[in-house]
Amino acid sequence: MKLKSIICSVAISLIIGNVSAQETKTDENKIQGVVALLADPVALPPNEDGSVPVDTSAPKGMAASELLKRGVNFVKTETKKYTKKNGVTAGSKAECVVEFPYKPKELNPAADVQGTITMHVCIEAKEGKYRYTISKISHNAKNGDYSGGDVFNEVPKCGSMKLPSDLWKRIKSEALKHSAIVVTDIKEIMQLSSTLPVNSDEW
């Protein structure tokens, strides 16, 4: 009975550990997560009697080459939510810069902060898993005198006299919401086969 309890405890610990490894982490001025993916199932030829065979082999992790192609597809795929620039692939990485338009919600903001939120996105592929990293999240005002810069900084680049702390907090909050949208899109596209066409020009 004790042995069963110990086995159950270990199994639960492993499950919790596996789930936490796939959660998004925000630290060191970046948002990062690791997601494990199994290889797509292979259709087996039917048995002589017409029945469908059961694949009893152990599941395999998805090939790094397929994961990289899916990462490239993320970079290539166009969306109305934001724009992607500077798409590159090198080794086992696919990278780009994502840009969201930023416009304050209030009618008369305390500072001229309208502009963009930009972030660097990197997808790295390994056998059976990929890692996404969103870094260099920055607020850039059209009027450069009011650019907040790195959203992880306590004080904006232009200084708190030009960009009051309450407005800077709202900008930071909006930037992190945008990064969450990108993470969702990455996870959705990484679930799709690399053979599916994408709506973009070559890069």
PyMOL CGO cylinders between C-alpha atoms (Angstrom):
from pymol import cmd
from pymol.cgo import CYLINDER

trace = [
    CYLINDER, 0.00, 0.00, 0.00, 2.84, 2.36, 0.91, 0.3, 1, 1, 1, 1, 1, 1,
    CYLINDER, 2.84, 2.36, 0.91, 4.61, 1.49, -2.34, 0.3, 1, 1, 1, 1, 1, 1,
    CYLINDER, 4.61, 1.49, -2.34, 1.48, 2.45, -4.33, 0.3, 1, 1, 1, 1, 1, 1,
    CYLINDER, 1.48, 2.45, -4.33, 1.31, 5.79, -2.49, 0.3, 1, 1, 1, 1, 1, 1,
    CYLINDER, 1.31, 5.79, -2.49, 4.97, 6.51, -3.24, 0.3, 1, 1, 1, 1, 1, 1,
    CYLINDER, 4.97, 6.51, -3.24, 4.52, 5.63, -6.94, 0.3, 1, 1, 1, 1, 1, 1,
    CYLINDER, 4.52, 5.63, -6.94, 1.44, 7.89, -7.16, 0.3, 1, 1, 1, 1, 1, 1,
    CYLINDER, 1.44, 7.89, -7.16, 3.32, 10.75, -5.48, 0.3, 1, 1, 1, 1, 1, 1,
    CYLINDER, 3.32, 10.75, -5.48, 6.28, 10.40, -7.86, 0.3, 1, 1, 1, 1, 1, 1,
    CYLINDER, 6.28, 10.40, -7.86, 3.95, 10.26, -10.90, 0.3, 1, 1, 1, 1, 1, 1,
    CYLINDER, 3.95, 10.26, -10.90, 2.10, 13.41, -9.79, 0.3, 1, 1, 1, 1, 1, 1,
    CYLINDER, 2.10, 13.41, -9.79, 5.41, 15.20, -9.19, 0.3, 1, 1, 1, 1, 1, 1,
    CYLINDER, 5.41, 15.20, -9.19, 6.61, 14.27, -12.68, 0.3, 1, 1, 1, 1, 1, 1,
    CYLINDER, 6.61, 14.27, -12.68, 3.35, 15.45, -14.26, 0.3, 1, 1, 1, 1, 1, 1,
    CYLINDER, 3.35, 15.45, -14.26, 3.53, 18.77, -12.39, 0.3, 1, 1, 1, 1, 1, 1,
    CYLINDER, 3.53, 18.77, -12.39, 7.19, 19.15, -13.39, 0.3, 1, 1, 1, 1, 1, 1,
    CYLINDER, 7.19, 19.15, -13.39, 6.36, 18.46, -17.04, 0.3, 1, 1, 1, 1, 1, 1,
    CYLINDER, 6.36, 18.46, -17.04, 3.54, 21.03, -17.07, 0.3, 1, 1, 1, 1, 1, 1,
    CYLINDER, 3.54, 21.03, -17.07, 5.64, 23.71, -15.39, 0.3, 1, 1, 1, 1, 1, 1,
    CYLINDER, 5.64, 23.71, -15.39, 8.39, 23.19, -17.96, 0.3, 1, 1, 1, 1, 1, 1,
    CYLINDER, 8.39, 23.19, -17.96, 5.91, 24.29, -20.64, 0.3, 1, 1, 1, 1, 1, 1,
    CYLINDER, 5.91, 24.29, -20.64, 4.66, 27.40, -18.86, 0.3, 1, 1, 1, 1, 1, 1,
    CYLINDER, 4.66, 27.40, -18.86, 5.71, 30.82, -20.05, 0.3, 1, 1, 1, 1, 1, 1,
    CYLINDER, 5.71, 30.82, -20.05, 8.33, 32.44, -17.84, 0.3, 1, 1, 1, 1, 1, 1,
    CYLINDER, 8.33, 32.44, -17.84, 9.02, 36.18, -17.60, 0.3, 1, 1, 1, 1, 1, 1,
    CYLINDER, 9.02, 36.18, -17.60, 12.47, 36.92, -16.26, 0.3, 1, 1, 1, 1, 1, 1,
    CYLINDER, 12.47, 36.92, -16.26, 15.75, 38.57, -17.19, 0.3, 1, 1, 1, 1, 1, 1,
    CYLINDER, 15.75, 38.57, -17.19, 13.98, 40.98, -19.56, 0.3, 1, 1, 1, 1, 1, 1,
    CYLINDER, 13.98, 40.98, -19.56, 12.53, 38.19, -21.68, 0.3, 1, 1, 1, 1, 1, 1,
    CYLINDER, 12.53, 38.19, -21.68, 9.53, 35.89, -21.97, 0.3, 1, 1, 1, 1, 1, 1,
    CYLINDER, 9.53, 35.89, -21.97, 10.46, 32.28, -22.62, 0.3, 1, 1, 1, 1, 1, 1,
    CYLINDER, 10.46, 32.28, -22.62, 8.87, 28.86, -22.78, 0.3, 1, 1, 1, 1, 1, 1,
    CYLINDER, 8.87, 28.86, -22.78, 9.70, 25.30, -23.86, 0.3, 1, 1, 1, 1, 1, 1,
    CYLINDER, 9.70, 25.30, -23.86, 7.06, 23.12, -25.53, 0.3, 1, 1, 1, 1, 1, 1,
    CYLINDER, 7.06, 23.12, -25.53, 7.43, 19.39, -26.19, 0.3, 1, 1, 1, 1, 1, 1,
    CYLINDER, 7.43, 19.39, -26.19, 5.86, 17.97, -29.37, 0.3, 1, 1, 1, 1, 1, 1,
    CYLINDER, 5.86, 17.97, -29.37, 5.48, 14.35, -30.46, 0.3, 1, 1, 1, 1, 1, 1,
    CYLINDER, 5.48, 14.35, -30.46, 5.96, 13.31, -34.07, 0.3, 1, 1, 1, 1, 1, 1,
    CYLINDER, 5.96, 13.31, -34.07, 2.77, 13.22, -36.12, 0.3, 1, 1, 1, 1, 1, 1,
    CYLINDER, 2.77, 13.22, -36.12, 1.28, 9.70, -36.24, 0.3, 1, 1, 1, 1, 1, 1,
    CYLINDER, 1.28, 9.70, -36.24, 2.08, 7.67, -39.36, 0.3, 1, 1, 1, 1, 1, 1,
    CYLINDER, 2.08, 7.67, -39.36, -0.84, 5.95, -41.07, 0.3, 1, 1, 1, 1, 1, 1,
    CYLINDER, -0.84, 5.95, -41.07, -0.25, 2.18, -41.22, 0.3, 1, 1, 1, 1, 1, 1,
    CYLINDER, -0.25, 2.18, -41.22, -1.53, 0.08, -44.14, 0.3, 1, 1, 1, 1, 1, 1,
    CYLINDER, -1.53, 0.08, -44.14, -4.70, -1.86, -43.28, 0.3, 1, 1, 1, 1, 1, 1,
    CYLINDER, -4.70, -1.86, -43.28, -4.49, -5.52, -42.29, 0.3, 1, 1, 1, 1, 1, 1,
    CYLINDER, -4.49, -5.52, -42.29, -5.45, -8.25, -44.75, 0.3, 1, 1, 1, 1, 1, 1,
    CYLINDER, -5.45, -8.25, -44.75, -8.91, -8.50, -43.19, 0.3, 1, 1, 1, 1, 1, 1,
    CYLINDER, -8.91, -8.50, -43.19, -9.39, -4.73, -43.68, 0.3, 1, 1, 1, 1, 1, 1,
    CYLINDER, -9.39, -4.73, -43.68, -9.04, -3.84, -40.01, 0.3, 1, 1, 1, 1, 1, 1,
    CYLINDER, -9.04, -3.84, -40.01, -6.95, -0.86, -38.97, 0.3, 1, 1, 1, 1, 1, 1,
    CYLINDER, -6.95, -0.86, -38.97, -3.70, -1.90, -37.27, 0.3, 1, 1, 1, 1, 1, 1,
    CYLINDER, -3.70, -1.90, -37.27, -2.77, -0.47, -33.89, 0.3, 1, 1, 1, 1, 1, 1,
    CYLINDER, -2.77, -0.47, -33.89, 0.64, 1.18, -33.64, 0.3, 1, 1, 1, 1, 1, 1,
    CYLINDER, 0.64, 1.18, -33.64, 2.18, -0.15, -30.42, 0.3, 1, 1, 1, 1, 1, 1,
    CYLINDER, 2.18, -0.15, -30.42, 5.59, 1.48, -30.85, 0.3, 1, 1, 1, 1, 1, 1,
    CYLINDER, 5.59, 1.48, -30.85, 6.69, 4.07, -28.30, 0.3, 1, 1, 1, 1, 1, 1,
    CYLINDER, 6.69, 4.07, -28.30, 5.83, 7.68, -29.32, 0.3, 1, 1, 1, 1, 1, 1,
    CYLINDER, 5.83, 7.68, -29.32, 8.76, 9.66, -30.72, 0.3, 1, 1, 1, 1, 1, 1,
    CYLINDER, 8.76, 9.66, -30.72, 9.59, 13.32, -30.36, 0.3, 1, 1, 1, 1, 1, 1,
    CYLINDER, 9.59, 13.32, -30.36, 9.10, 15.45, -33.44, 0.3, 1, 1, 1, 1, 1, 1,
    CYLINDER, 9.10, 15.45, -33.44, 12.20, 15.89, -35.62, 0.3, 1, 1, 1, 1, 1, 1,
    CYLINDER, 12.20, 15.89, -35.62, 14.12, 19.12, -35.05, 0.3, 1, 1, 1, 1, 1, 1,
    CYLINDER, 14.12, 19.12, -35.05, 14.07, 19.79, -38.82, 0.3, 1, 1, 1, 1, 1, 1,
    CYLINDER, 14.07, 19.79, -38.82, 10.24, 19.72, -38.88, 0.3, 1, 1, 1, 1, 1, 1,
    CYLINDER, 10.24, 19.72, -38.88, 10.06, 21.99, -35.81, 0.3, 1, 1, 1, 1, 1, 1,
    CYLINDER, 10.06, 21.99, -35.81, 12.43, 24.47, -37.45, 0.3, 1, 1, 1, 1, 1, 1,
    CYLINDER, 12.43, 24.47, -37.45, 10.29, 24.52, -40.62, 0.3, 1, 1, 1, 1, 1, 1,
    CYLINDER, 10.29, 24.52, -40.62, 7.25, 25.26, -38.46, 0.3, 1, 1, 1, 1, 1, 1,
    CYLINDER, 7.25, 25.26, -38.46, 9.17, 28.09, -36.79, 0.3, 1, 1, 1, 1, 1, 1,
    CYLINDER, 9.17, 28.09, -36.79, 9.98, 29.48, -40.25, 0.3, 1, 1, 1, 1, 1, 1,
    CYLINDER, 9.98, 29.48, -40.25, 6.27, 29.25, -41.08, 0.3, 1, 1, 1, 1, 1, 1,
    CYLINDER, 6.27, 29.25, -41.08, 5.50, 31.40, -38.03, 0.3, 1, 1, 1, 1, 1, 1,
    CYLINDER, 5.50, 31.40, -38.03, 7.89, 34.05, -39.33, 0.3, 1, 1, 1, 1, 1, 1,
    CYLINDER, 7.89, 34.05, -39.33, 6.36, 33.89, -42.82, 0.3, 1, 1, 1, 1, 1, 1,
    CYLINDER, 6.36, 33.89, -42.82, 2.69, 33.88, -41.80, 0.3, 1, 1, 1, 1, 1, 1,
    CYLINDER, 2.69, 33.88, -41.80, 1.03, 37.29, -42.10, 0.3, 1, 1, 1, 1, 1, 1,
    CYLINDER, 1.03, 37.29, -42.10, -1.52, 38.56, -39.61, 0.3, 1, 1, 1, 1, 1, 1,
    CYLINDER, -1.52, 38.56, -39.61, -3.62, 41.71, -39.21, 0.3, 1, 1, 1, 1, 1, 1,
    CYLINDER, -3.62, 41.71, -39.21, -2.76, 41.89, -35.49, 0.3, 1, 1, 1, 1, 1, 1,
    CYLINDER, -2.76, 41.89, -35.49, 0.87, 42.94, -36.03, 0.3, 1, 1, 1, 1, 1, 1,
    CYLINDER, 0.87, 42.94, -36.03, 3.64, 43.11, -38.62, 0.3, 1, 1, 1, 1, 1, 1,
    CYLINDER, 3.64, 43.11, -38.62, 6.82, 41.02, -38.86, 0.3, 1, 1, 1, 1, 1, 1,
    CYLINDER, 6.82, 41.02, -38.86, 10.16, 42.29, -40.12, 0.3, 1, 1, 1, 1, 1, 1,
    CYLINDER, 10.16, 42.29, -40.12, 13.76, 41.08, -40.53, 0.3, 1, 1, 1, 1, 1, 1,
    CYLINDER, 13.76, 41.08, -40.53, 12.89, 37.37, -40.76, 0.3, 1, 1, 1, 1, 1, 1,
    CYLINDER, 12.89, 37.37, -40.76, 16.00, 35.18, -40.73, 0.3, 1, 1, 1, 1, 1, 1,
    CYLINDER, 16.00, 35.18, -40.73, 16.89, 31.56, -40.13, 0.3, 1, 1, 1, 1, 1, 1,
    CYLINDER, 16.89, 31.56, -40.13, 20.29, 30.33, -38.95, 0.3, 1, 1, 1, 1, 1, 1,
    CYLINDER, 20.29, 30.33, -38.95, 21.21, 26.87, -37.71, 0.3, 1, 1, 1, 1, 1, 1,
    CYLINDER, 21.21, 26.87, -37.71, 18.28, 25.67, -35.60, 0.3, 1, 1, 1, 1, 1, 1,
    CYLINDER, 18.28, 25.67, -35.60, 16.69, 29.12, -35.11, 0.3, 1, 1, 1, 1, 1, 1,
    CYLINDER, 16.69, 29.12, -35.11, 13.99, 31.17, -36.84, 0.3, 1, 1, 1, 1, 1, 1,
    CYLINDER, 13.99, 31.17, -36.84, 13.84, 34.83, -35.81, 0.3, 1, 1, 1, 1, 1, 1,
    CYLINDER, 13.84, 34.83, -35.81, 12.00, 38.05, -36.61, 0.3, 1, 1, 1, 1, 1, 1,
    CYLINDER, 12.00, 38.05, -36.61, 10.96, 41.40, -35.16, 0.3, 1, 1, 1, 1, 1, 1,
    CYLINDER, 10.96, 41.40, -35.16, 7.27, 41.86, -34.33, 0.3, 1, 1, 1, 1, 1, 1,
    CYLINDER, 7.27, 41.86, -34.33, 5.73, 45.34, -34.32, 0.3, 1, 1, 1, 1, 1, 1,
    CYLINDER, 5.73, 45.34, -34.32, 2.38, 46.40, -32.86, 0.3, 1, 1, 1, 1, 1, 1,
    CYLINDER, 2.38, 46.40, -32.86, 0.94, 49.90, -33.32, 0.3, 1, 1, 1, 1, 1, 1,
    CYLINDER, 0.94, 49.90, -33.32, 0.52, 51.68, -29.99, 0.3, 1, 1, 1, 1, 1, 1,
    CYLINDER, 0.52, 51.68, -29.99, -2.07, 54.37, -29.36, 0.3, 1, 1, 1, 1, 1, 1,
    CYLINDER, -2.07, 54.37, -29.36, -3.03, 55.47, -25.84, 0.3, 1, 1, 1, 1, 1, 1,
    CYLINDER, -3.03, 55.47, -25.84, -6.66, 54.75, -24.93, 0.3, 1, 1, 1, 1, 1, 1,
    CYLINDER, -6.66, 54.75, -24.93, -7.22, 58.07, -23.16, 0.3, 1, 1, 1, 1, 1, 1,
    CYLINDER, -7.22, 58.07, -23.16, -8.27, 61.10, -25.27, 0.3, 1, 1, 1, 1, 1, 1,
    CYLINDER, -8.27, 61.10, -25.27, -5.68, 63.52, -23.87, 0.3, 1, 1, 1, 1, 1, 1,
    CYLINDER, -5.68, 63.52, -23.87, -2.67, 61.50, -22.67, 0.3, 1, 1, 1, 1, 1, 1,
    CYLINDER, -2.67, 61.50, -22.67, -0.16, 63.20, -20.38, 0.3, 1, 1, 1, 1, 1, 1,
    CYLINDER, -0.16, 63.20, -20.38, 2.59, 62.62, -22.98, 0.3, 1, 1, 1, 1, 1, 1,
    CYLINDER, 2.59, 62.62, -22.98, 2.89, 62.18, -26.77, 0.3, 1, 1, 1, 1, 1, 1,
    CYLINDER, 2.89, 62.18, -26.77, 3.43, 58.41, -26.59, 0.3, 1, 1, 1, 1, 1, 1,
    CYLINDER, 3.43, 58.41, -26.59, 1.71, 57.19, -29.76, 0.3, 1, 1, 1, 1, 1, 1,
    CYLINDER, 1.71, 57.19, -29.76, 4.01, 54.94, -31.78, 0.3, 1, 1, 1, 1, 1, 1,
    CYLINDER, 4.01, 54.94, -31.78, 4.89, 51.23, -31.72, 0.3, 1, 1, 1, 1, 1, 1,
    CYLINDER, 4.89, 51.23, -31.72, 5.67, 48.33, -29.41, 0.3, 1, 1, 1, 1, 1, 1,
    CYLINDER, 5.67, 48.33, -29.41, 8.42, 46.14, -30.90, 0.3, 1, 1, 1, 1, 1, 1,
    CYLINDER, 8.42, 46.14, -30.90, 9.84, 42.81, -29.76, 0.3, 1, 1, 1, 1, 1, 1,
    CYLINDER, 9.84, 42.81, -29.76, 12.39, 40.28, -30.98, 0.3, 1, 1, 1, 1, 1, 1,
    CYLINDER, 12.39, 40.28, -30.98, 11.02, 36.74, -31.43, 0.3, 1, 1, 1, 1, 1, 1,
    CYLINDER, 11.02, 36.74, -31.43, 13.24, 33.65, -31.62, 0.3, 1, 1, 1, 1, 1, 1,
    CYLINDER, 13.24, 33.65, -31.62, 12.11, 30.03, -32.06, 0.3, 1, 1, 1, 1, 1, 1,
    CYLINDER, 12.11, 30.03, -32.06, 14.78, 27.36, -31.47, 0.3, 1, 1, 1, 1, 1, 1,
    CYLINDER, 14.78, 27.36, -31.47, 14.26, 23.72, -32.45, 0.3, 1, 1, 1, 1, 1, 1,
    CYLINDER, 14.26, 23.72, -32.45, 15.57, 20.55, -30.83, 0.3, 1, 1, 1, 1, 1, 1,
    CYLINDER, 15.57, 20.55, -30.83, 14.51, 16.93, -31.18, 0.3, 1, 1, 1, 1, 1, 1,
    CYLINDER, 14.51, 16.93, -31.18, 11.05, 16.65, -29.64, 0.3, 1, 1, 1, 1, 1, 1,
    CYLINDER, 11.05, 16.65, -29.64, 10.75, 20.26, -28.41, 0.3, 1, 1, 1, 1, 1, 1,
    CYLINDER, 10.75, 20.26, -28.41, 11.09, 23.92, -29.27, 0.3, 1, 1, 1, 1, 1, 1,
    CYLINDER, 11.09, 23.92, -29.27, 11.81, 27.04, -27.25, 0.3, 1, 1, 1, 1, 1, 1,
    CYLINDER, 11.81, 27.04, -27.25, 10.37, 30.47, -27.94, 0.3, 1, 1, 1, 1, 1, 1,
    CYLINDER, 10.37, 30.47, -27.94, 12.01, 33.61, -26.58, 0.3, 1, 1, 1, 1, 1, 1,
    CYLINDER, 12.01, 33.61, -26.58, 10.52, 37.11, -26.77, 0.3, 1, 1, 1, 1, 1, 1,
    CYLINDER, 10.52, 37.11, -26.77, 13.03, 39.79, -25.84, 0.3, 1, 1, 1, 1, 1, 1,
    CYLINDER, 13.03, 39.79, -25.84, 13.90, 43.45, -26.47, 0.3, 1, 1, 1, 1, 1, 1,
    CYLINDER, 13.90, 43.45, -26.47, 10.28, 44.51, -25.85, 0.3, 1, 1, 1, 1, 1, 1,
    CYLINDER, 10.28, 44.51, -25.85, 10.37, 48.23, -26.41, 0.3, 1, 1, 1, 1, 1, 1,
    CYLINDER, 10.37, 48.23, -26.41, 8.07, 51.26, -26.65, 0.3, 1, 1, 1, 1, 1, 1,
    CYLINDER, 8.07, 51.26, -26.65, 9.02, 53.66, -29.46, 0.3, 1, 1, 1, 1, 1, 1,
    CYLINDER, 9.02, 53.66, -29.46, 7.08, 56.91, -29.75, 0.3, 1, 1, 1, 1, 1, 1,
    CYLINDER, 7.08, 56.91, -29.75, 6.73, 58.73, -33.08, 0.3, 1, 1, 1, 1, 1, 1,
    CYLINDER, 6.73, 58.73, -33.08, 7.98, 61.76, -31.19, 0.3, 1, 1, 1, 1, 1, 1,
    CYLINDER, 7.98, 61.76, -31.19, 11.32, 60.26, -30.08, 0.3, 1, 1, 1, 1, 1, 1,
    CYLINDER, 11.32, 60.26, -30.08, 11.44, 62.52, -27.03, 0.3, 1, 1, 1, 1, 1, 1,
    CYLINDER, 11.44, 62.52, -27.03, 8.69, 60.39, -25.44, 0.3, 1, 1, 1, 1, 1, 1,
    CYLINDER, 8.69, 60.39, -25.44, 9.99, 56.87, -26.18, 0.3, 1, 1, 1, 1, 1, 1,
    CYLINDER, 9.99, 56.87, -26.18, 9.88, 54.66, -23.09, 0.3, 1, 1, 1, 1, 1, 1,
    CYLINDER, 9.88, 54.66, -23.09, 12.34, 52.07, -24.44, 0.3, 1, 1, 1, 1, 1, 1,
    CYLINDER, 12.34, 52.07, -24.44, 12.74, 48.69, -22.71, 0.3, 1, 1, 1, 1, 1, 1,
    CYLINDER, 12.74, 48.69, -22.71, 9.43, 47.90, -20.96, 0.3, 1, 1, 1, 1, 1, 1,
    CYLINDER, 9.43, 47.90, -20.96, 11.21, 45.93, -18.23, 0.3, 1, 1, 1, 1, 1, 1,
    CYLINDER, 11.21, 45.93, -18.23, 12.92, 49.11, -17.00, 0.3, 1, 1, 1, 1, 1, 1,
    CYLINDER, 12.92, 49.11, -17.00, 11.40, 50.78, -13.96, 0.3, 1, 1, 1, 1, 1, 1,
    CYLINDER, 11.40, 50.78, -13.96, 12.10, 54.25, -15.36, 0.3, 1, 1, 1, 1, 1, 1,
    CYLINDER, 12.10, 54.25, -15.36, 11.36, 55.00, -19.06, 0.3, 1, 1, 1, 1, 1, 1,
    CYLINDER, 11.36, 55.00, -19.06, 14.22, 55.93, -21.37, 0.3, 1, 1, 1, 1, 1, 1,
    CYLINDER, 14.22, 55.93, -21.37, 12.88, 59.47, -21.81, 0.3, 1, 1, 1, 1, 1, 1,
    CYLINDER, 12.88, 59.47, -21.81, 12.65, 59.93, -18.02, 0.3, 1, 1, 1, 1, 1, 1,
    CYLINDER, 12.65, 59.93, -18.02, 9.70, 60.02, -15.64, 0.3, 1, 1, 1, 1, 1, 1,
    CYLINDER, 9.70, 60.02, -15.64, 9.30, 63.81, -16.04, 0.3, 1, 1, 1, 1, 1, 1,
    CYLINDER, 9.30, 63.81, -16.04, 8.25, 63.33, -19.69, 0.3, 1, 1, 1, 1, 1, 1,
    CYLINDER, 8.25, 63.33, -19.69, 6.52, 59.99, -19.22, 0.3, 1, 1, 1, 1, 1, 1,
    CYLINDER, 6.52, 59.99, -19.22, 4.62, 59.82, -15.87, 0.3, 1, 1, 1, 1, 1, 1,
    CYLINDER, 4.62, 59.82, -15.87, 4.77, 56.52, -13.99, 0.3, 1, 1, 1, 1, 1, 1,
    CYLINDER, 4.77, 56.52, -13.99, 1.04, 55.72, -14.34, 0.3, 1, 1, 1, 1, 1, 1,
    CYLINDER, 1.04, 55.72, -14.34, 1.21, 56.11, -18.12, 0.3, 1, 1, 1, 1, 1, 1,
    CYLINDER, 1.21, 56.11, -18.12, 4.45, 54.10, -18.27, 0.3, 1, 1, 1, 1, 1, 1,
    CYLINDER, 4.45, 54.10, -18.27, 2.74, 51.29, -16.33, 0.3, 1, 1, 1, 1, 1, 1,
    CYLINDER, 2.74, 51.29, -16.33, -0.12, 51.25, -18.83, 0.3, 1, 1, 1, 1, 1, 1,
    CYLINDER, -0.12, 51.25, -18.83, 2.34, 51.07, -21.74, 0.3, 1, 1, 1, 1, 1, 1,
    CYLINDER, 2.34, 51.07, -21.74, 4.21, 48.20, -20.08, 0.3, 1, 1, 1, 1, 1, 1,
    CYLINDER, 4.21, 48.20, -20.08, 0.96, 46.34, -19.40, 0.3, 1, 1, 1, 1, 1, 1,
    CYLINDER, 0.96, 46.34, -19.40, -0.13, 46.76, -23.02, 0.3, 1, 1, 1, 1, 1, 1,
    CYLINDER, -0.13, 46.76, -23.02, 3.27, 45.56, -24.27, 0.3, 1, 1, 1, 1, 1, 1,
    CYLINDER, 3.27, 45.56, -24.27, 3.04, 42.37, -22.17, 0.3, 1, 1, 1, 1, 1, 1,
    CYLINDER, 3.04, 42.37, -22.17, -0.51, 41.75, -23.47, 0.3, 1, 1, 1, 1, 1, 1,
    CYLINDER, -0.51, 41.75, -23.47, 0.88, 42.01, -27.01, 0.3, 1, 1, 1, 1, 1, 1,
    CYLINDER, 0.88, 42.01, -27.01, 3.65, 39.52, -26.20, 0.3, 1, 1, 1, 1, 1, 1,
    CYLINDER, 3.65, 39.52, -26.20, 1.01, 37.07, -24.93, 0.3, 1, 1, 1, 1, 1, 1,
    CYLINDER, 1.01, 37.07, -24.93, -0.77, 37.32, -28.30, 0.3, 1, 1, 1, 1, 1, 1,
    CYLINDER, -0.77, 37.32, -28.30, 2.51, 36.42, -30.04, 0.3, 1, 1, 1, 1, 1, 1,
    CYLINDER, 2.51, 36.42, -30.04, 3.04, 33.41, -27.74, 0.3, 1, 1, 1, 1, 1, 1,
    CYLINDER, 3.04, 33.41, -27.74, -0.48, 32.14, -28.54, 0.3, 1, 1, 1, 1, 1, 1,
    CYLINDER, -0.48, 32.14, -28.54, 0.17, 32.51, -32.28, 0.3, 1, 1, 1, 1, 1, 1,
    CYLINDER, 0.17, 32.51, -32.28, 3.51, 30.69, -32.02, 0.3, 1, 1, 1, 1, 1, 1,
    CYLINDER, 3.51, 30.69, -32.02, 1.90, 27.74, -30.22, 0.3, 1, 1, 1, 1, 1, 1,
    CYLINDER, 1.90, 27.74, -30.22, -0.93, 27.55, -32.76, 0.3, 1, 1, 1, 1, 1, 1,
    CYLINDER, -0.93, 27.55, -32.76, 1.35, 27.59, -35.81, 0.3, 1, 1, 1, 1, 1, 1,
    CYLINDER, 1.35, 27.59, -35.81, 3.83, 25.14, -34.26, 0.3, 1, 1, 1, 1, 1, 1,
    CYLINDER, 3.83, 25.14, -34.26, 0.98, 22.61, -34.04, 0.3, 1, 1, 1, 1, 1, 1,
    CYLINDER, 0.98, 22.61, -34.04, 0.47, 22.74, -37.83, 0.3, 1, 1, 1, 1, 1, 1,
    CYLINDER, 0.47, 22.74, -37.83, 2.42, 20.67, -40.36, 0.3, 1, 1, 1, 1, 1, 1,
    CYLINDER, 2.42, 20.67, -40.36, 5.18, 22.58, -42.16, 0.3, 1, 1, 1, 1, 1, 1,
    CYLINDER, 5.18, 22.58, -42.16, 3.72, 21.38, -45.49, 0.3, 1, 1, 1, 1, 1, 1,
    CYLINDER, 3.72, 21.38, -45.49, 0.68, 23.65, -45.12, 0.3, 1, 1, 1, 1, 1, 1,
    CYLINDER, 0.68, 23.65, -45.12, 0.98, 26.79, -47.29, 0.3, 1, 1, 1, 1, 1, 1,
    CYLINDER, 0.98, 26.79, -47.29, 1.48, 30.15, -45.59, 0.3, 1, 1, 1, 1, 1, 1,
    CYLINDER, 1.48, 30.15, -45.59, 0.17, 33.53, -46.77, 0.3, 1, 1, 1, 1, 1, 1,
    CYLINDER, 0.17, 33.53, -46.77, 3.37, 35.48, -47.29, 0.3, 1, 1, 1, 1, 1, 1,
    CYLINDER, 3.37, 35.48, -47.29, 6.26, 36.35, -49.56, 0.3, 1, 1, 1, 1, 1, 1,
    CYLINDER, 6.26, 36.35, -49.56, 9.54, 34.46, -49.36, 0.3, 1, 1, 1, 1, 1, 1,
    CYLINDER, 9.54, 34.46, -49.36, 12.10, 35.79, -46.83, 0.3, 1, 1, 1, 1, 1, 1,
]
cmd.load_cgo(trace, "trace")
